[in-house]
């Protein structure tokens, strides 16, 4: 049985590197590629892959929110997070969104094939450094932070709008992209700024960068 893979990362060179590794495996085939979270969802809908290799920090829609949507809509597709972020918060948010594995980009060359085969078999897979971090925090397998991360206090829609705002989209452009009125976008925008206790767009950008919504 061939394992069908979609690669989702906004860096073409990284996708090429992964392709060169995976194309040498007889039991793995790449059926599609995406450069943002929304494209990843579309690929899953159209191509029905077994697994998505998902970056976190991508434009338009980040990988964690894309993972959540994929797992809710397409339960047959599993997600492996492939990230440079080495913190318990990112791991927790990714696993909570439904990812079955979390591997680091720096070790992807030697781990990605094992991770794919483990996830295809229904097993969780974590990079060794990630496992060590979770063990150090005494949270392995069941991490629950003392309080919610600020990003988790936002709804999925608020996170979508936040990401588009910090990418420089106007309220009208965001409304067109999400099929919402400009006034609705303005309401969401005011609400999320209030929740995050920020007063302007530069502060929103700083928050978004800190939490992996944009680079």
N, C-alpha and C positions, 0 to 999 in steps of 0.2 A: 504494500500500500504506500503510495506516494503522499508525503505531507505537503500540503499547499500553503504557501507563505505569501503574505503581503508585507512589503517593507515600507514603513512610514517614518520618514526623516526629512527635514528641510535641507539637509546638506547632501548634494548629489555625490560628492566624493565618498562619503560614508556608505551610501547605498551601493555604490560601485564596489567598494571594498567588501561589503557583506555578500554581494552577488558573487564575487570571485570565490569566496569561501563556500557558499551554499551550493553553487553550481557544480562543485566537485563531489557532492554527496548524491549517491544514487537514489536515496529514499526521500529527497527534498527537492521541490521545484518552486521557483518564484513565479507567481501568477500575476502580480501587480505591484506597482509602486505608488507612493503618495508623498507629497511634500508638505502637507498640513493635516490637521486632525479631521477637517471636513471631507477632504479627499479620501482619507483612510476609511471613513464611514461609507462613502460612496463605493469604494473598492470592495468592501465587505458585502454590501448589498448586491453588487453586480457579479462578483467573482466567487463568493462563498468559500473563502479560504478556511483552512483549519486553524491557522495562527496568524496574528499580526505582530510583527516586531515594531514596537512603538516608541519613538522618542517622546520626551516630555515637552520640551520647549520648542514649539512650532508656531508659525503664524496662523491667524484666523481662528483656529481652535486648538488648544493645547492637548497634549497626549493623554493626560489624566481624564479630562472631561470627555474626550473622544472614546477612551476605554470604557467609561461608565455607560455611554450611549450604546456602544457596540454590544456590551454584555447584556444590556436590557433588551435590545432589539434582536440580536442574533446570538442566541445562547450556544449555537454550535461552534462559534468562533472564539478561541481563547486568545489572550493577549500576553505578550512578554514585553515588559518595559525595558528599554535599552537607554540608559541615561548616564550623564556625567555627575549627577547629584548623589552625594554620599551622606545623606542625613536621614535620621529616623522619620522625620516629618514626611519627606517625599515617599519613602517606602510605605509608610502607613496609608497615605492618601492613595497611592497606586493600588495597594492590595484591597483597600476599602472600595475602590472603584471597580474592582473585579479582576485585576491582573493576577495571573497565576505564577508569574516569575518576574524577577527584577535583577537585571545584570548590568554591570558597569561597562561603559564604552571602552575604557582602558583595558579591559580583560575580555572583550567580546570575541576577539580572534580565536581564543582558546576555549571559550565557554559557550558560544552561541549554538553550536551544533548539539552539545549535551543538553542545553536548556530546551531547545526545540523538541528533542526526542523525549525528554522528561515530561514536558507539558502535554505533548501529544498522547502520552501514556496516562495522563491525568494526575501527574505529580507536580508539586510546587518546586520551584528552583530559585535559589538566591545565590548571588555571587558570594564568595567566601568573605570578602570585606563587609558585605551587607549583613551576613549572618553574625559576624563578630560584633558589629555595631549594635545589633538587636540584642545579642547576648549581654553586651556591656550595659545596656539599659534595662536588662531583666525583662525584656518585652518579646522575646522570641516567640513567634507564632500567634501572639495575641496582644499586640501593642495597642494600648489605649492611653493617649496623652492625658495629662492632668486637666487640661482645658483645651477646647477646640482651637485649632489654628485659625487666625483671622480669615484666611481664604475659605475655610469650611463654614464660616458663618454666612457666606454669600450663597445664594441659590445658584443652580446651574446657569440659569438665564443671566443673572447678574455677573457671573464670571465670564460668560460669553461677551457681554456688553463691555465689561472692563477691558478685556483683551483687545477688542476692536477700537475702543477709545484710545488706549495707549499706543496702538499702531497708527494713530493719526486719522482715523475715520470720523467723518462728521455724523451728527445725529441722523441726518437724512440718509447718508450712505449706510449706516448701521440698520436703520429702519427698512431700507430696501433689501439688505442682505438677510434680515430675519423676518421679513414680512410683517413688520410692526409699524405703527404710525410714529411720526417724529415726536409727538407729545408723549407717547408711551416710552420712547427711548429716553427722553429728558427726565421722566419720572423715575425710571430705573437708575439713571445716572445720578440723580440727586440722592436716591435711597442708598446706593452703594457707597457714595462718598460720606454719607452720614454714618453708615455702619462702620466704615473704616476710619472715621474721624480724620478725614483729609479735606483740605480746602481748595485744592487746585489740581490741574492735570499733571504737572511735574511730580507732585507727591504720589499721584496714582501710578505714574510710570515707575517710580522708585519702589513702590509696593509690589507692582507686577513683576519687576525684575527679581526682587527678593524671593518671590514665591513661584518662579519658573514659568510665568505666563508669557514672558517675552524676554528677549536677550538685550 
